[in-house]
Amino acid sequence: MNVKLILLAAILALPVHAQGFAGLGEGAEGFALPAPDPVFDFPADHGAHPDFRIEWWYLTAVLQDADGNDYGVQYTLFRSALTPTGPQVWMGHFGVTSPEDHYGGERFARGGVGQAGVRADPFEAWIDDWSLRGPTLDTLTLKAATVEAGYDLELSAEGPLVFHGRNGFSTKSASGQASYYYSQPFYSVAGTLDLPSGPVAVTGKGWLDREWSSQPLEDDQQGWDWFSLHLEDGARLMAFNLRGGVGFHYASYIAPDGTLTPYSGDALRLEPLRTAQVAGRQVPVDWHLALPAQQIDLTVQAVNDDSWQATLFPYWEGPVTATGSHGATGYLEMTGYE
């Protein structure tokens, strides 16, 4: 059976009003659940965790060419278990964004046949000929292409892994939904983008997110707004807003040496400033983001308003710039805008 049809069949079996974006608020009976005070085992935990329902390896990079033009790239590999004893399904997402254009792509694969997967040591996360690989997570090569665009990039980590929430146990709701969540936000990136106009040499900064869970959302949380920012002083900032129900805010302030300070609730302030008509819906593409405890007060603006990923579960994903208390570049992901 076609892998996309397997996914569609599973989606059609969900309640009419699926709980949470892409069903991520559905019950997790039979699956493993994250627990407080995790002890990670590396490099093994860079690999897959099939006892959990959903997992991803998510890489973004903000880039510039020799003339200072802005670009962004995304590569995400998702693993999903449809039932505790059922098939593992893999889904890959691709994105290249400039101020004028956005190119997206999506691929599907079933587990167990070598078409897609993740190996921890040496590291490789692949689906068909799209791949993120290297001897360790510190030194990676990223290659992927569609008929419209592609990228071939080298990434080198210049700082440590960071662990969100409470040492990698990341709470997502007042009711206690959670994931295991860590990042490598310190990549230096260089390589080439293949665009319809020709190859473009680029350099910049990258961010890898690793997250796995079995029910990461509360059943009434319908989407999120997620920011990853490289501040001009060498610090990094990850922040998200989960919409629906009572809502949930969280931020990780990451000092230049990798020291992480977590914040939740009213410590983080997020407010949409401007919406744009994107794929037939209104999407907030400019934001006010403030973390007063770190003297951060930013206006965050999309590089390209039309950074829409028209995938099986559609969402907005694109590079951003920020001004205010700090200059910054980064990425914004927004889901659940119907």
C-alpha positions as CSV (number, residue, x, y, z in Angstrom):
1,M,0.0,0.0,0.0
2,N,1.3,3.5,-0.9
3,V,2.8,5.2,2.2
4,K,0.9,8.4,1.7
5,L,-2.3,6.3,1.5
6,I,-1.4,4.6,4.8
7,L,-1.1,8.1,6.4
8,L,-4.3,9.3,4.8
9,A,-6.2,6.2,6.1
10,A,-4.9,6.9,9.6
11,I,-6.0,10.5,9.4
12,L,-9.4,9.6,8.1
13,A,-9.8,7.3,11.1
14,L,-9.3,10.2,13.5
15,P,-12.3,12.0,15.0
16,V,-13.9,14.7,12.8
17,H,-12.2,17.3,15.0
18,A,-8.7,15.8,15.3
19,Q,-7.2,16.7,18.7
20,G,-4.4,19.1,18.3
21,F,-2.5,20.1,15.1
22,A,-2.0,16.9,13.0
23,G,-3.6,14.8,15.7
24,L,-0.7,15.5,18.2
25,G,-3.2,15.8,21.0
26,E,-4.6,12.3,20.5
27,G,-4.4,9.8,23.3
28,A,-1.1,7.9,23.6
29,E,-2.3,4.5,25.0
30,G,0.2,1.8,24.4
31,F,3.1,4.2,23.6
32,A,6.0,5.3,25.8
33,L,5.7,8.7,27.4
34,P,8.4,11.2,28.4
35,A,9.2,11.4,32.1
36,P,10.9,14.1,34.2
37,D,14.6,14.0,34.9
38,P,15.7,12.2,31.7
39,V,19.1,10.7,31.4
40,F,20.3,11.0,27.7
41,D,22.6,8.5,26.1
42,F,24.7,9.8,23.3
43,P,25.2,9.1,20.5
44,A,22.4,6.6,20.8
45,D,19.7,9.2,21.5
46,H,20.5,11.0,18.2
47,G,18.8,8.0,16.6
48,A,15.2,6.8,16.6
49,H,12.9,6.0,19.5
50,P,10.2,3.7,18.0
51,D,8.4,3.2,21.3
52,F,7.3,6.8,21.1
53,R,4.6,7.9,18.6
54,I,6.2,10.9,17.0
55,E,9.8,12.1,16.5
56,W,11.7,14.6,14.3
57,W,15.1,15.7,13.2
58,Y,14.6,19.4,12.2
59,L,17.4,21.5,10.7
60,T,17.1,25.2,9.6
61,A,19.7,27.6,8.5
62,V,19.7,31.4,7.8
63,L,22.1,32.3,5.0
64,Q,23.5,35.1,3.0
65,D,25.3,35.3,-0.4
66,A,28.2,37.6,-1.2
67,D,25.9,40.5,-1.9
68,G,24.1,40.3,1.5
69,N,20.9,38.7,0.1
70,D,19.0,36.6,2.7
71,Y,18.0,33.0,2.3
72,G,16.7,30.2,4.4
73,V,16.7,26.4,4.2
74,Q,14.8,23.7,6.1
75,Y,15.2,20.0,6.2
76,T,13.0,17.9,8.5
77,L,12.7,14.2,8.8
78,F,9.6,12.9,10.8
79,R,9.1,9.4,12.1
80,S,5.5,8.4,13.1
81,A,4.2,5.2,14.5
82,L,0.5,4.8,13.6
83,T,-0.2,2.3,16.4
84,P,2.0,0.9,19.1
85,T,2.5,-2.3,17.1
86,G,1.9,-0.9,13.6
87,P,4.1,0.4,10.9
88,Q,6.6,3.1,11.2
89,V,6.1,5.9,8.6
90,W,8.7,8.4,7.6
91,M,8.0,11.9,6.1
92,G,10.6,14.4,4.8
93,H,10.1,18.1,4.3
94,F,12.3,20.4,2.2
95,G,12.3,24.2,2.0
96,V,14.4,26.9,0.3
97,T,13.3,30.6,0.8
98,S,14.5,33.9,-0.6
99,P,12.8,37.3,-0.3
100,E,11.2,36.6,-3.7
101,D,10.5,32.9,-3.8
102,H,9.7,29.9,-1.6
103,Y,10.3,26.3,-2.8
104,G,8.9,23.4,-0.8
105,G,8.9,19.6,-1.1
106,E,7.7,16.5,0.7
107,R,8.5,12.8,0.6
108,F,7.1,9.7,2.3
109,A,8.5,6.3,3.1
110,R,7.7,3.2,5.0
111,G,10.0,1.9,7.7
112,G,12.0,-1.3,7.6
113,V,12.9,-1.3,3.8
114,G,15.9,1.0,3.8
115,Q,14.1,3.9,2.0
116,A,14.3,6.2,5.0
117,G,15.7,6.1,8.6
118,V,18.1,7.4,11.1
119,R,21.5,5.9,12.2
120,A,23.1,7.3,15.3
121,D,26.8,6.5,14.9
122,P,28.0,7.6,12.4
123,F,25.0,9.9,12.1
124,E,22.6,9.8,9.2
125,A,19.0,11.0,8.8
126,W,17.8,10.2,5.2
127,I,14.8,9.7,3.0
128,D,15.6,8.5,-0.5
129,D,18.5,10.7,-1.7
130,W,17.8,13.5,0.8
131,S,20.2,13.3,3.7
132,L,21.7,14.9,6.8
133,R,24.9,12.9,7.6
134,G,28.3,13.1,9.2
135,P,30.8,11.3,11.5
136,T,29.1,12.9,14.5
137,L,26.4,15.5,15.1
138,D,29.2,18.1,15.3
139,T,30.2,17.8,11.6
140,L,27.4,17.3,9.0
141,T,26.6,17.5,5.3
142,L,23.1,18.4,4.2
143,K,22.0,17.5,0.7
144,A,18.5,17.6,-0.8
145,A,16.8,18.8,-4.0
146,T,13.5,19.0,-5.8
147,V,12.9,19.7,-9.4
148,E,12.9,23.4,-8.6
149,A,15.7,24.0,-6.0
150,G,18.3,22.2,-3.9
151,Y,21.1,22.7,-1.4
152,D,24.5,21.2,-0.6
153,L,25.7,22.5,2.8
154,E,28.4,21.8,5.3
155,L,27.7,22.4,9.0
156,S,30.2,22.6,11.9
157,A,29.1,22.9,15.5
158,E,30.8,25.7,17.5
159,G,29.1,25.2,20.8
160,P,27.4,22.5,22.9
161,L,24.0,20.8,22.8
162,V,21.4,22.5,24.9
163,F,18.5,20.9,26.7
164,H,15.1,22.7,26.9
165,G,12.7,22.8,29.8
166,R,14.0,20.8,32.8
167,N,17.2,19.2,31.4
168,G,15.5,18.1,28.2
169,F,12.0,17.4,29.6
170,S,9.9,20.1,27.8
171,T,6.4,20.7,29.2
172,K,3.9,21.8,26.6
173,S,0.7,22.4,28.6
174,A,-0.7,23.1,32.0
175,S,-1.9,19.5,32.1
176,G,1.6,18.1,31.7
177,Q,1.9,17.1,28.1
178,A,5.6,17.0,27.3
179,S,8.4,15.9,25.0
180,Y,12.1,15.2,25.2
181,Y,13.7,18.2,23.5
182,Y,17.3,19.2,22.9
183,S,19.0,21.4,20.2
184,Q,22.3,22.1,18.5
185,P,21.9,25.8,17.8
186,F,25.6,26.7,17.2
187,Y,26.2,25.5,13.6
188,S,28.4,27.5,11.2
189,V,27.1,26.8,7.7
190,A,28.6,27.1,4.2
191,G,27.8,25.7,0.8
192,T,25.6,26.2,-2.3
193,L,22.0,26.7,-3.1
194,D,20.8,25.5,-6.5
195,L,18.1,27.9,-7.7
196,P,16.3,28.3,-11.0
197,S,18.6,31.3,-11.7
198,G,21.7,29.2,-11.0
199,P,24.0,28.2,-8.1
200,V,24.5,30.6,-5.2
201,A,27.3,30.4,-2.7
202,V,26.1,31.1,0.8
203,T,27.3,31.2,4.4
204,G,25.4,31.5,7.7
205,K,24.1,29.8,10.9
206,G,22.2,26.6,11.5
207,W,20.0,25.2,14.2
208,L,19.1,21.5,14.7
209,D,16.1,20.5,16.9
210,R,15.6,16.9,18.2
211,E,12.3,16.1,19.8
212,W,10.2,13.0,20.5
213,S,7.0,12.3,22.4
214,S,3.7,10.4,22.1
215,Q,1.2,13.1,23.0
216,P,3.0,16.5,22.8
217,L,-0.1,18.6,22.8
218,E,-3.2,19.0,25.0
219,D,-6.4,17.9,23.1
220,D,-7.5,21.6,22.7
221,Q,-4.2,23.0,21.5
222,Q,-4.6,23.6,17.8
223,G,-1.2,24.9,16.8
224,W,2.0,26.7,17.7
225,D,4.2,29.7,16.9
226,W,7.8,28.7,17.3
227,F,10.9,31.0,17.0
228,S,14.6,30.2,16.8
229,L,16.8,33.3,16.8
230,H,20.6,33.9,16.5
231,L,21.2,37.2,18.4
232,E,24.0,39.5,17.2
233,D,25.8,39.2,20.6
234,G,26.2,35.5,20.2
235,A,23.3,34.3,22.3
236,R,20.4,32.2,21.0
237,L,16.7,32.3,21.8
238,M,14.1,29.6,21.3
239,A,10.5,30.6,22.1
240,F,7.1,29.1,21.4
241,N,3.4,29.9,22.0
242,L,0.9,27.0,22.0
243,R,-2.5,28.3,21.0
244,G,-5.8,27.0,22.2
245,G,-7.2,26.2,25.7
246,V,-5.5,28.2,28.3
247,G,-2.4,28.6,26.0
248,F,1.2,27.9,27.0
249,H,4.4,30.1,26.6
250,Y,8.0,29.0,26.9
251,A,11.4,30.4,26.1
252,S,15.0,29.2,26.3
253,Y,17.6,31.9,26.5
254,I,21.0,30.4,25.5
255,A,24.1,32.4,26.4
256,P,27.0,32.4,24.0
257,D,28.7,29.7,26.0
258,G,25.6,27.4,25.8
259,T,24.3,28.0,29.3
260,L,20.5,27.7,29.1
261,T,18.0,29.7,31.2
262,P,14.3,28.6,30.9
263,Y,11.3,30.9,31.1
264,S,7.6,30.2,31.0
265,G,4.3,31.9,31.4
266,D,4.2,35.7,31.5
267,A,8.0,35.9,31.3
268,L,7.6,35.7,27.5
269,R,5.5,38.1,25.6
270,L,4.4,37.4,22.0
271,E,2.1,39.6,20.1
272,P,1.2,39.5,16.3
273,L,1.9,42.9,14.6
274,R,0.9,42.2,11.0
275,T,-0.9,39.4,9.2
276,A,-0.7,38.5,5.5
277,Q,-3.0,36.6,3.1
278,V,-1.1,33.3,2.6
279,A,-2.6,30.3,0.9
280,G,-6.1,31.6,1.4
281,R,-5.8,32.3,5.1
282,Q,-4.6,35.2,7.4
283,V,-1.2,34.4,8.9
284,P,0.7,36.6,11.4
285,V,4.1,37.2,9.7
286,D,5.5,40.1,11.9
287,W,5.6,39.7,15.7
288,H,6.6,41.6,18.8
289,L,8.7,39.3,21.0
290,A,9.9,40.3,24.5
291,L,11.8,38.6,27.3
292,P,12.3,41.3,29.8
293,A,14.4,39.2,32.2
294,Q,17.1,39.2,29.5
295,Q,16.4,42.8,28.2
296,I,15.2,41.4,24.9
297,D,12.5,43.4,23.0
298,L,12.3,42.6,19.3
299,T,10.3,43.2,16.2
300,V,10.5,40.0,14.2
301,Q,9.7,40.2,10.5
302,A,9.3,37.5,7.8
303,V,11.9,37.5,5.0
304,N,9.1,36.3,2.7
305,D,5.4,36.4,3.7
306,D,4.6,33.5,1.3
307,S,6.7,30.9,3.1
308,W,3.9,28.3,3.0
309,Q,4.6,24.6,3.1
310,A,1.8,23.0,1.2
311,T,2.4,19.6,2.7
312,L,0.0,16.9,4.0
313,F,-0.3,18.9,7.2
314,P,0.3,22.4,5.8
315,Y,2.1,25.1,7.8
316,W,4.1,28.3,7.5
317,E,7.9,28.0,7.8
318,G,10.5,30.6,6.8
319,P,13.5,32.8,7.8
320,V,13.0,36.0,9.8
321,T,15.0,39.0,10.8
322,A,14.7,41.0,14.0
323,T,15.4,44.5,15.2
324,G,15.0,46.3,18.5
325,S,17.1,45.6,21.6
326,H,19.2,43.2,19.5
327,G,19.7,42.5,15.8
328,A,18.9,38.8,15.0
329,T,18.2,36.3,12.3
330,G,16.4,33.1,12.6
331,Y,13.4,30.9,11.7
332,L,9.7,31.0,12.5
333,E,7.3,28.0,12.2
334,M,3.5,28.5,12.6
335,T,1.0,25.6,12.5
336,G,-2.8,25.3,12.8
337,Y,-3.8,28.4,10.8
338,E,-6.9,27.3,9.0
